[in-house]
Amino acid sequence: MKGIKTLALGAGLGSLLLSAAWAEGLDGKVIGFSQIGSESGWRAAETSVTKAEAEARGIDLKFADAQQKQENQIKAIRGFVAQGVDAILVAPVVATGWEEVLTEAKEANIPVVLLDRGIEAPEDLYLTSVASDQVVEGRVAGEWLVAAVGDKPCNVVELQGTVGSSPAINRKQGFEEALAGKDNLAIIRSQTGDFTRSKGKEVMEGFLKAEGGGANICAVYAHNDDMAVGAIQAIKDAGLKPGADILVVSIDAVPDIFSAMATGEANATVELTPNMAGPAFDALQAYWDAGTVPPKFIITESKLYTPTDDPQGEYERRKDLGY
Ligand code: AHR
C-alpha cells in the first residue's frame, strides 16, 4: 500500500519522496491474484509464471484458486478488498457478472488488472486488461485451415472453451470469420469441452460416433491445446490417424501439442503467452511510480506454429516452464 500514498505525500514534500517512490518499485507491494483454477496446461503455466514474476519483483502475492467457479472469484476479490491489498489481478472465468464486486474494489481505491480474459463491464472498473486478441487467435486458426484444405470439401467439428468465457466467445467468432464465404468448409458440430483434456476427449468421442466413426470429419478445431490433445486420443481410439485422417488445429502452444506435432498428430497451434503478469506488473509499477495510466488493453502476440517450426525444439524449450 506504499506506492500511491508515497506519491500523494511526495506532491507536497518535493522531489525527495517522489524519487524514493520511483526507487521503490513493487518491492513489498501486496497483490491479490484470483486465478480461475487449473483446467489446462496453459493455466498451470500462467500460475507458475505469475508467482515467479511476483517473487522476482519482491511482491507479496496472495494467490486464490477459484476452482472454475465465479462465486469463488467474487469471494476472493472481496477478501482482498477487506485485507486492503495494493492491487488485484483477476483471470475472469466468465465474461459477465463482475460489476458489483469490481465497483467495491474501485470504491476502495484498489486497481484491478484483468489477465488473459475479458469482461463485459464498464471500462472504468479496471485499470487495464492484459490478454491476447482472442478473435484474432480464432481467425489465425481458421485461416490456417482454409489454406491447408484449399478447394477440398471439409467438415469441421469444434471443441469450444468454457461457456460464457471470453476466449470461447471470441475464438469461435474469429474462426467463423475466417471460414465465411468458403463454401467447401462447414462447421458441422460444435460443443463445449470446458478447456479440459478429459472433456475434449469425451466430446470428440461423441462427434466421431455421430459422424460415421469419423469418416465424415475432416478437421477438429479446439479452442485450446488440452482439448485438442484429448481429441487426438479419441481419434486414435477410433482407429484413425490424427493429423492425417483428421486435421487438428488449436490454440495455446503448450509443450504437449508440440510433442503431438513432432509425431504428425497435430497440425497447427496459435501461441498464447503464459506471461500475462509481467506486463501487468510493469503497468502497475508505471502507474504507481509516475501516474502513467496504461492503455485499457495490453495485447499479447498470437503467433501460428506448424510442423515446419521445429516442434521437437519447441517442446524442449517449453517443457520445464510450468505447463
Ligand atoms: O483464457 C485463456 C484460456 O484459458 C487458455 O487458452 C486455456 O487453455 C485456458 O483454460
Residues whose N, C-alpha, C, O or C-beta is under 5 A from the ligand:
A	BS01	AHR	E39 S40 W42 R43 D116 R117 P167 F195 H223 N224 I251 D252
